[in-house]
Amino acid sequence: MSLKRLEIVDLSYNRLLGNFAASDKLPATIQMVDLSSNQFHGTIECSFFELALNFQSFNINNNSFSGPIPSSICFGQCSNLLSLRAGFNNLSEGVPKDIYMVPILQELYLPANRLSGVIDGTIVNLINLRTLALYGNKLTGIIPQHIGTLSNLEHLLLHINKLNGTLPQSLTNCTRLTALNLRVNLLEGELSAFDFSKFIQLRSIDLGLNGEVLPDIMALQSLSFLSLSNNRLNNFTSAMRILTGCKNLTTLILSKNLYNEPLPGDENLIRADEFQNLQVLGLGGRGFTGQIPMWLSRLDKLEVLDLSLNNITGSVPGWFGNLPNLFYLDLSQNLLSGYFTKELIKLRRLATQQTSDQVDQSYLELPVFVQPNNASNLQYNRLSNLPPAIYLRSNNISGTISIEIGQLKFIVALDLSNNNFFGSIPDTISYLTNLEKLDLSGNHLSGQIPQSLKNLHFLSFFSVAYNYLEGPIPVGGHFDTFPNSSFEGNPGLCGLILQRLCAYKPKTEIRQGPKKEIINWHGFGISYGVSFILAVSQLISAFYTLIRIWAFEAIPNLGKKFAKKYCDGIPRMLGWEQPKRLTSSEVVNLEVISTLIPTEVELEEVYWKELTPCVEEEDTDSQDSKGNDTEHDGEPSHSFHQHSPQVSQPPPVCHDHNIADVVRMEMEKLEERLLGVISKKLDRMEYKIDSLVELAAMGRFHSTTNVPVSPPEVKRRRKLGLIM
């Protein structure tokens, strides 16, 4: 393919891979090459440019190129170069001096690499330079003293390096400057020593110098972005009054100054017609004391407010909900108290979705760093890209989390950690379908984690550590990816992620009044019935040959009658047999005995109500079986319910003994009486078995046999249950 007339190569924003071979060369006719935002790597050889006599623009931003910048790129053959953009790579060593020998160069954009060394003084030869962006490297030394020679300079971005010295006075000659960013360096000096009044076109200032804000900054009518963070600015009140003269100011960041002064509470500090364009206000990390001032409520266009890392007291004011554009609020790490005000739930930008024509597309002159909403710190250049968020962590806020929080449907990050919230986690949080970060750790929350939270498909960070939660951890969704640390400090939680199995807890019947457990009488009936069936089955096994036909018909009938009276599960147990006959000691040690012995909790009204009919019926059966010719068996003549309090009455009060002695005495009496009941039933069952064996020996064991019987025999069989 012939490329003799090729002038422009634009392969930007693809996924191209590979590197440049040593033999690769640009054709002589090429003027512009744009390979930005790909995945190229390796080094760039000097021979790559040796034929490009008319080369004007080279853009390799956002790749992985390494090694030094080739010196021949601007030596001799490349004297027509206008723009060199090689930011966000892994380029190393220093900026080649050859670059400073091209007087028509307008843009030198090399941020976020590994460049080192100093900014050479010969840079003053670039008299047509408009953009000098060397931020995010490892440059040292001073800013060249004669940098003011670059009178066409519009953007000077040297932040995040290791530059030292003072701000050159010659810089005031760069009257076309619109953006000045020197933050995060080792610069010294006072703001008062620099005359800003000549920068009439300056829109953005980000400095890390010390000192005071002087009135001459009011002359900067174009100023929209001002950041004086990370210094010892010591006149906040006067600075705010001065800055009200900057009518176009949209972003004001005065954070991290570490000067413990009261946050001005003067309601007249800002009048209704001042700061009317302010969208971003950062006052974090200044050690402010006092309460959140009322004058903030006048900032109708405010969208981002950062008051974190201070010593602010009082409660969260309800008027926050009246700020129509506020969508990012950071009050973390203060001394705030009170409750989570429901007015925050009224934040319009968090509850309703704006249409495309309503979304603020304002471009921030310089990056703004915000709280991480997932794994890493992010920087944003557009307000519309900032995550809608509420950060209240590390305060003393208490109360419950209102169920109305589900109205914040467009919030992305919610951090309420390290406060004093109590109560349960509202299920309505699952309505926050845009949520990416949810941190509720370090509170006093109880109950279970709502299972519906697994439906939050964008949730990438979640923590409920160090609360009082219990029950199973939701399974599915992003919950399968969260680490153990998200749930630690909750002994009651269980699930595979904690390698703690969830034990099944049967439902406990609860009555109104004091919360006490009540006996499970269905289990009582089963245990009681099993003891009788076991005894019968052991007796039957000894005479299996003689009564196998009777067992086929009579035993199921007896079992069904007993099951109908006490529980519905016995018929399924009729086939259960033990390999040997139970002894008397084994009968006493049956589980049913421990079940029948009541605890203090069981000596309640419901216990008496359930047990009395059973014992009274047993007394009646015992009296009927003995007839008129038998005497009482030594039991007290009064009925059992005379010992028990009526259901509608409280337990009797004993004046001679304490409550524990009364309970112990009642337990001993009840245990003795119940053991007597069991003994009688076993005796009667043994009597029936003996009679059945006798009938079997006489050949009269089959219920359908047509054998004439005498009336006493009929009565005897009816008593045994063989005939109706």
ABEGO torsion letter per residue (X at the ends): XBAAABABBBABGBABBEBBBAABBBBAABABBBABGBABBEBBBAAAAAABAABABBBABGBABBEBBBAAAABGAAAABABBBABGBABBEBBBAAAAABAABABBBABGBABBEBBBAAAAABAABABBBABGBABBEBBBAAAAABAABABBBABGBABBEBBBAAAAABAABABBBABGBABBEBAAABBAAABAABABBBBABBEBBBAAAAABAABABBBABGBBBABAAAAAAAAAABAABABBBABGAGBBBBBBABAAABBAABGAABABBBABGAGBBEBBBAAAAABAABABBBABGBABBEBBBAAAAABAABABBBABGBABBEBBBAAAAABAAAABBBBAAABBABBBABBBBBBBABABBBBBABAAABBBBBBABGBABBEBBBAAAAABAABABBBABGBABBEBBBAAAAABAABABBBABGBABBEBBBAAAAABAABABBBABGBABBEBBBBEEAAAABBAAAABGBAABBEAAAGBBBBBBBBBBBBBEBBBBBBBAAAAAAAAAAAAAAAAAAAAAAAAAAAAAAAAAAAAAAAAAAAAAABAAAAAAAABBBABBBBAAAAAABAAAAAABBBAAABBAAAAAAAAAAAAAAAAAAAAAAEAABBBAGBBABBAAAABBBAABBBBBBAABBAAAAAAAAAAAAAAAAAAAAAAAAAAAAAAAAAAAAAAAAGAABAABBBBBBAAAAAAAAAAGABX
